[in-house]
């Protein structure tokens, strides 16, 4: 699963590049001073890191398409607001399934991770957790997520289970395709389908359009992420969109974000979105455009900032859709 790019040179990264083992050191792309690295019991820190708890951007990026679709569905169904219970379930599910997916990814990638400076200190390649323990931890997270999924209607439950096939193949894509980010998008964007089906028990055009928009968004932001590993990826034989696009990365990200805007805009139009929906959309698109202007020549620290800023970009759209549903009843 996707991780934030690293935040520039740090003592931890320098030590990892030289092959040193720093089991208690924060990983290069973790939030600075996160409670996992400062207050969590040392015995469970490696497991929390397997689940990427100290890197919350991943579950935010899984959650936001769920909330987009929930907002669109509320507008289409004439509801006074997105279903709060559904939104809470999506939040819990995003955290649990992101953790399970990342654990699975690390199990598959443990040898490749040992060859990349940014990932060499992860719990598996650094020997802090055994493969058997990681497998058990992955299963535990998935089982914890199952009761969450079962709260939805039957169609949504089956749809959620179907996403596991994409999650299962993603770790292998960086070995066989130059665009593993597209497969990541298929997995990370699945919530756009669930958010709609949770309300209607079926899929309609706005759900498919939101799913496609979220895929394009994922390819764009994860290409920004992949820029910082280009040299190590080339040595390790890892494929990525950043390597594939090369000098045209900025233009490729701009195209992805433009496609995101077009598809999400059509989805809003189809549900007859009002002024707040379009204001949220405009703010979202403006944020994506701002990111594109900052890509060229971005340092690792700047790339990290851009990548993480997609949480705020996605929240702008989610807030606009939610406010639109609320305003229709408040001013009716």
HELIX and SHEET records of a PDB file:
HELIX    1   1 UNK A   11  UNK A   17  1                                   7    
HELIX    2   2 UNK A   35  UNK A   38  1                                   4    
HELIX    3   3 UNK A   42  UNK A   50  1                                   9    
HELIX    4   4 UNK A   57  UNK A   77  1                                  21    
HELIX    5   5 UNK A   84  UNK A  113  1                                  30    
HELIX    6   6 UNK A  131  UNK A  149  1                                  19    
HELIX    7   7 UNK A  154  UNK A  176  1                                  23    
HELIX    8   8 UNK A  180  UNK A  188  1                                   9    
HELIX    9   9 UNK A  191  UNK A  200  1                                  10    
HELIX   10  10 UNK A  205  UNK A  226  1                                  22    
HELIX   11  11 UNK A  227  UNK A  229  5                                   3    
HELIX   12  12 UNK A  230  UNK A  236  1                                   7    
HELIX   13  13 UNK A  241  UNK A  245  1                                   5    
HELIX   14  14 UNK A  246  UNK A  248  5                                   3    
HELIX   15  15 UNK A  249  UNK A  270  1                                  22    
HELIX   16  16 UNK A  275  UNK A  295  1                                  21    
HELIX   17  17 UNK A  300  UNK A  308  1                                   9    
HELIX   18  18 UNK A  310  UNK A  330  1                                  21    
END                                                                             
